[in-house]
Amino acid sequence: MGTRPPLRAGLIGCGFISQQHIPAWQATPDAELVALCDTDRARTEARARQFGIGAVYDDVETMLASERLDCIDIATRPESHKALASLAAGHGVDVLCQKPLAATLAEGREIAGICARAGVRFMVLEMWRHLPALKDLKQQLDANLVGPVHALRLLGHRRPMNRAHPVNPDQPYFAEMPKLLVYEMMIHHIDGIRYLMGDVEAVYARMTRVNPLIAGEDFALVVFTHKSGATSMVDCSWASPTDRRPKLGAGDMLLEGRDGSLHLDPFDAELRHIALDGTVTVLKCYDGGGPSAYQAAFDSCIADFAASIRHGRPFLSPGSDNLKTLAATLAAYESARENTVVEPDLTP
């Protein structure tokens, strides 16, 4: 049996994040991005000119009826994901959907169920586990360099939002989101931590809104107990600046194992191994800065989606796995609200 031809893909949503999606599609040999769609036609046409895409639409149903698509990439806000995934599934088109998948776990499961019943493949575009530095950490853990890991600490880099409107010029709607930092940003961290440490068994969280111009939280501290018995902690803020600019956007991450530690240092852009006798070995230097690594993560994630469909292999992170990330994320909000430890709902 011959190799399936490259996928014909359509992108829905030409806002800020599409600047990462489109180059990633154009970088993979397993797909061709043939059409763009957004309700703002001027914005769609601008993106089409920027990246040399031929077909432009302002209506999803028209695009699906007019183009012979194999898959769509949904790069819109979460409240639109279910309706768009349903349209695609109804046309027998495989679905890639930008995170966060949904505002509730029930709706996320509905999206997964719609795709399953239609017989189309479904993946959430969660690119954090595709960051080069996270892949390197995973490789070292799989090689058992530091033995079983009992603790992970992640200090997310500080990125304060404006104290005047727009609070974020690229995504001004952040000001209106009732769930903000954990739902929009720390969900990346949570997925990456699950990738490294395994499934989450319990969550305890504290959250605060510092910026008076926003509806949601801009500081959070979340502690996870993993099924392995290990503990992880992530501390992130969009309320205060850092004292020096990091070279990597992955945050400062320390993994402590029985036989040593691994330290991903975003300021020196190094992955270091610390042996029990105190010997420090630089395993890798990341010279080139955050934006290229950020784009590389999108490239890897979309390439995995396209290649997995074209060659009939499993996704690195199927939609069913991302539901566990969503469950842990939403459990953090329940924990902060109730001031108690919460077990995420991992029911399939």
C-alpha positions as CSV (number, residue, x, y, z in Angstrom):
1,M,0.0,0.0,0.0
2,G,1.4,3.4,-1.0
3,T,2.0,6.4,1.2
4,R,-1.0,8.6,1.7
5,P,-0.6,12.0,0.0
6,P,0.1,15.0,2.2
7,L,-3.0,16.2,4.1
8,R,-5.0,19.1,2.9
9,A,-5.5,21.3,5.9
10,G,-7.7,24.3,6.7
11,L,-7.1,26.8,9.5
12,I,-10.0,28.4,11.4
13,G,-9.1,31.5,13.3
14,C,-6.5,34.1,12.0
15,G,-5.9,36.0,15.2
16,F,-2.7,36.4,17.2
17,I,-1.8,32.7,17.7
18,S,-2.2,31.9,14.0
19,Q,1.2,33.4,13.4
20,Q,2.6,30.3,15.1
21,H,0.2,27.8,13.5
22,I,0.6,28.8,9.9
23,P,4.5,28.5,9.7
24,A,4.2,25.1,11.5
25,W,1.8,23.8,8.8
26,Q,4.1,25.1,6.1
27,A,7.1,23.4,7.7
28,T,5.7,19.9,7.8
29,P,6.1,17.6,4.7
30,D,3.0,15.7,5.7
31,A,0.5,18.4,5.0
32,E,-0.4,21.5,3.0
33,L,-2.3,24.4,4.4
34,V,-4.7,25.3,1.6
35,A,-7.3,27.5,3.2
36,L,-7.8,30.1,6.0
37,C,-11.1,31.1,7.6
38,D,-12.1,33.8,10.1
39,T,-15.3,35.8,10.6
40,D,-13.1,38.9,10.1
41,R,-12.4,38.6,6.4
42,A,-9.9,41.5,6.3
43,R,-7.8,39.8,9.0
44,T,-8.0,36.5,7.0
45,E,-6.9,38.2,3.8
46,A,-4.0,39.8,5.6
47,R,-2.8,36.5,7.0
48,A,-3.2,34.9,3.5
49,R,-1.0,37.6,1.9
50,Q,1.5,37.3,4.7
51,F,2.0,33.6,4.3
52,G,1.0,33.0,0.7
53,I,-2.3,31.0,1.3
54,G,-4.6,30.9,-1.7
55,A,-8.1,30.3,-0.4
56,V,-9.8,32.7,2.0
57,Y,-13.2,32.2,3.7
58,D,-15.3,34.0,6.4
59,D,-17.7,31.1,6.9
60,V,-16.6,27.6,8.1
61,E,-19.4,25.7,6.5
62,T,-18.6,27.3,3.1
63,M,-15.0,26.4,3.5
64,L,-15.8,22.8,4.4
65,A,-18.2,22.5,1.4
66,S,-15.8,24.2,-1.0
67,E,-12.5,22.6,-0.1
68,R,-11.5,19.0,-0.2
69,L,-10.0,19.0,3.3
70,D,-8.5,16.1,5.3
71,C,-8.2,18.0,8.6
72,I,-8.9,21.4,10.2
73,D,-6.9,23.3,12.8
74,I,-9.2,25.3,15.2
75,A,-7.3,28.3,16.5
76,T,-10.2,30.2,18.0
77,R,-11.4,31.0,21.6
78,P,-12.6,28.0,23.7
79,E,-16.3,28.9,23.6
80,S,-16.4,28.2,19.9
81,H,-14.5,24.8,19.9
82,K,-17.5,22.5,20.3
83,A,-19.5,24.0,17.4
84,L,-16.5,24.1,15.1
85,A,-15.4,20.5,15.9
86,S,-18.9,19.3,15.3
87,L,-19.0,20.9,11.9
88,A,-15.7,19.3,11.0
89,A,-16.6,15.9,12.3
90,G,-19.8,16.1,10.3
91,H,-17.8,16.4,7.2
92,G,-15.5,13.5,8.2
93,V,-12.6,15.9,8.7
94,D,-9.9,15.2,11.4
95,V,-9.7,17.8,14.1
96,L,-6.8,19.6,15.7
97,C,-7.9,22.1,18.4
98,Q,-6.0,24.9,20.2
99,K,-5.9,24.7,24.0
100,P,-7.7,25.3,26.3
101,L,-10.1,22.8,24.8
102,A,-13.2,23.8,26.8
103,A,-14.5,25.8,29.8
104,T,-15.8,22.6,31.5
105,L,-14.7,19.0,31.5
106,A,-18.1,18.0,30.4
107,E,-17.9,20.0,27.3
108,G,-14.3,18.8,26.6
109,R,-15.6,15.2,26.8
110,E,-18.5,16.1,24.5
111,I,-16.0,17.3,21.9
112,A,-14.0,14.1,22.2
113,G,-17.2,12.1,21.9
114,I,-18.4,13.9,18.8
115,C,-15.1,13.2,17.1
116,A,-15.1,9.5,18.2
117,R,-18.6,8.9,17.0
118,A,-17.9,10.5,13.6
119,G,-14.8,8.3,13.3
120,V,-12.4,11.3,12.9
121,R,-9.1,11.7,14.7
122,F,-8.9,14.4,17.4
123,M,-5.9,16.1,19.1
124,V,-5.5,19.2,21.2
125,L,-2.7,21.5,20.2
126,E,-0.8,21.5,23.4
127,M,2.7,22.5,22.4
128,W,4.5,22.8,25.7
129,R,5.6,19.1,25.9
130,H,7.1,19.7,22.4
131,L,9.5,22.4,23.6
132,P,13.0,21.3,22.9
133,A,14.1,21.7,26.5
134,L,11.1,19.6,27.8
135,K,12.0,16.9,25.3
136,D,15.5,16.9,26.6
137,L,14.3,16.6,30.2
138,K,12.0,13.7,29.3
139,Q,14.9,12.0,27.5
140,Q,17.1,12.2,30.7
141,L,14.3,10.9,32.9
142,D,13.6,8.0,30.5
143,A,17.4,7.3,30.7
144,N,17.1,7.2,34.5
145,L,19.9,9.7,34.9
146,V,18.7,10.9,38.3
147,G,16.7,7.8,39.3
148,P,13.1,8.0,40.4
149,V,12.0,11.7,40.7
150,H,10.2,12.6,43.9
151,A,9.8,16.4,43.4
152,L,9.5,19.0,40.6
153,R,9.5,22.7,41.1
154,L,8.6,25.1,38.3
155,L,8.9,28.8,38.7
156,G,7.1,30.4,35.7
157,H,8.8,33.4,34.3
158,R,7.1,36.7,35.2
159,R,5.2,38.6,32.5
160,P,3.1,41.5,34.0
161,M,0.1,42.7,32.2
162,N,-0.5,46.4,31.7
163,R,-2.2,48.4,34.4
164,A,-4.0,50.4,31.6
165,H,-6.1,49.1,28.7
166,P,-5.4,47.1,26.7
167,V,-3.9,44.9,29.4
168,N,-2.4,42.7,26.7
169,P,-2.2,44.4,23.2
170,D,-2.0,41.1,21.4
171,Q,-4.9,39.4,23.2
172,P,-7.0,42.2,24.8
173,Y,-9.8,39.8,25.7
174,F,-7.6,38.5,28.6
175,A,-9.0,41.4,30.7
176,E,-12.5,39.8,30.5
177,M,-11.7,36.2,31.2
178,P,-13.0,35.0,34.5
179,K,-10.4,32.2,34.5
180,L,-7.1,33.6,33.3
181,L,-3.6,32.6,34.4
182,V,-4.1,29.0,35.2
183,Y,-6.6,28.4,32.3
184,E,-4.7,30.3,29.7
185,M,-1.0,29.9,30.6
186,M,-0.5,27.4,33.4
187,I,-2.4,24.7,31.5
188,H,0.8,24.5,29.5
189,H,2.8,24.0,32.6
190,I,0.4,21.4,33.9
191,D,0.5,19.4,30.6
192,G,4.3,19.6,30.6
193,I,4.5,18.4,34.3
194,R,2.1,15.5,33.5
195,Y,4.4,14.6,30.6
196,L,7.4,14.4,32.9
197,M,5.8,13.2,36.1
198,G,2.7,11.2,35.2
199,D,-0.9,11.6,36.0
200,V,-2.2,13.9,38.8
201,E,-4.0,12.4,41.7
202,A,-4.6,15.5,43.9
203,V,-4.4,19.3,43.5
204,Y,-4.1,22.2,46.0
205,A,-4.1,25.7,44.7
206,R,-4.0,29.4,45.8
207,M,-4.9,32.2,43.4
208,T,-5.0,36.0,43.5
209,R,-6.1,38.9,41.3
210,V,-3.6,41.7,41.6
211,N,-4.3,43.8,38.5
212,P,-7.6,45.7,39.1
213,L,-8.3,45.9,35.4
214,I,-8.8,42.1,34.9
215,A,-11.6,39.8,35.9
216,G,-9.5,36.6,36.5
217,E,-6.5,35.7,38.5
218,D,-2.9,36.8,37.6
219,F,-1.0,35.0,40.3
220,A,-1.3,31.3,41.2
221,L,0.6,28.6,43.2
222,V,-0.5,25.0,42.5
223,V,0.8,21.8,44.1
224,F,0.2,18.4,42.6
225,T,0.4,14.9,44.0
226,H,1.1,12.4,41.3
227,K,-0.1,8.8,41.1
228,S,3.6,7.8,41.5
229,G,3.7,9.5,44.9
230,A,5.8,12.4,43.6
231,T,5.0,16.0,44.3
232,S,5.2,18.9,41.9
233,M,4.7,22.6,42.4
234,V,4.2,25.4,39.8
235,D,4.3,29.1,40.7
236,C,3.4,31.7,38.0
237,S,2.5,35.3,37.8
238,W,1.3,37.9,35.3
239,A,1.3,40.5,38.0
240,S,4.9,41.3,38.6
241,P,8.2,41.6,36.6
242,T,11.3,39.6,36.9
243,D,14.7,41.1,37.7
244,R,16.3,39.9,34.5
245,R,15.0,38.6,31.2
246,P,15.1,34.9,30.7
247,K,16.6,33.4,27.5
248,L,14.1,30.6,27.6
249,G,10.4,30.7,28.0
250,A,10.0,27.4,29.7
251,G,10.5,28.7,33.3
252,D,13.0,27.7,35.9
253,M,12.5,23.9,36.5
254,L,14.2,21.7,39.1
255,L,13.6,18.0,39.2
256,E,14.9,16.1,42.2
257,G,15.6,12.4,42.0
258,R,17.0,9.7,44.2
259,D,20.4,9.9,42.5
260,G,20.7,13.6,41.7
261,S,18.9,16.6,40.2
262,L,18.1,18.1,36.8
263,H,17.9,21.9,36.6
264,L,16.5,23.7,33.5
265,D,17.8,27.3,34.0
266,P,16.0,29.8,31.7
267,F,18.4,32.7,32.6
268,D,21.6,30.9,31.6
269,A,19.7,28.8,29.0
270,E,21.2,25.6,30.3
271,L,20.1,22.1,31.3
272,R,22.3,21.0,34.1
273,H,22.8,17.7,36.0
274,I,23.7,17.9,39.6
275,A,25.2,14.7,41.0
276,L,24.9,13.6,44.7
277,D,28.5,14.7,45.3
278,G,27.7,18.2,44.0
279,T,29.3,17.8,40.6
280,V,27.5,20.0,38.1
281,T,27.5,19.0,34.4
282,V,26.0,21.1,31.7
283,L,24.0,18.7,29.5
284,K,22.8,21.2,26.9
285,C,23.0,24.9,26.2
286,Y,20.1,26.6,24.4
287,D,21.6,29.5,22.5
288,G,19.2,31.3,20.3
289,G,16.4,32.5,22.6
290,G,12.8,31.9,23.3
291,P,10.9,32.8,20.1
292,S,12.7,30.1,18.0
293,A,12.2,27.5,20.7
294,Y,8.5,28.6,20.9
295,Q,8.0,28.2,17.2
296,A,9.9,24.9,17.2
297,A,7.3,23.6,19.7
298,F,4.4,24.5,17.4
299,D,6.3,23.0,14.5
300,S,6.8,19.7,16.4
301,C,3.2,19.6,17.6
302,I,1.6,20.2,14.2
303,A,4.1,17.9,12.5
304,D,3.1,15.1,15.0
305,F,-0.6,15.6,14.2
306,A,0.0,15.5,10.4
307,A,2.4,12.7,10.4
308,S,0.4,10.5,12.7
309,I,-2.7,10.9,10.5
310,R,-0.8,10.4,7.2
311,H,1.2,7.4,8.4
312,G,-1.5,5.9,10.7
313,R,0.3,6.1,14.0
314,P,-0.7,7.3,17.5
315,F,-0.4,11.0,18.5
316,L,2.1,12.0,21.2
317,S,-0.8,13.6,23.1
318,P,-4.2,12.4,21.9
319,G,-7.3,14.3,22.9
320,S,-8.1,11.7,25.5
321,D,-4.8,12.5,27.3
322,N,-5.4,16.3,27.1
323,L,-8.7,15.8,29.0
324,K,-6.6,14.8,32.0
325,T,-4.7,18.1,31.7
326,L,-8.0,20.0,31.5
327,A,-9.3,18.0,34.6
328,A,-6.2,19.0,36.6
329,T,-6.5,22.6,35.5
330,L,-10.1,22.9,36.5
331,A,-9.4,21.1,39.7
332,A,-7.0,23.9,40.6
333,Y,-9.9,26.4,40.5
334,E,-12.1,24.2,42.6
335,S,-9.3,23.8,45.1
336,A,-8.7,27.6,45.3
337,R,-12.5,28.2,45.7
338,E,-13.0,25.6,48.4
339,N,-9.5,26.0,50.0
340,T,-9.0,22.3,50.1
341,V,-7.3,19.5,48.2
342,V,-9.2,18.3,45.2
343,E,-9.0,15.0,43.2
344,P,-9.3,15.7,39.5
345,D,-12.0,13.8,37.7
346,L,-10.1,11.4,35.4
347,T,-13.2,9.4,34.3
348,P,-12.8,8.7,30.6
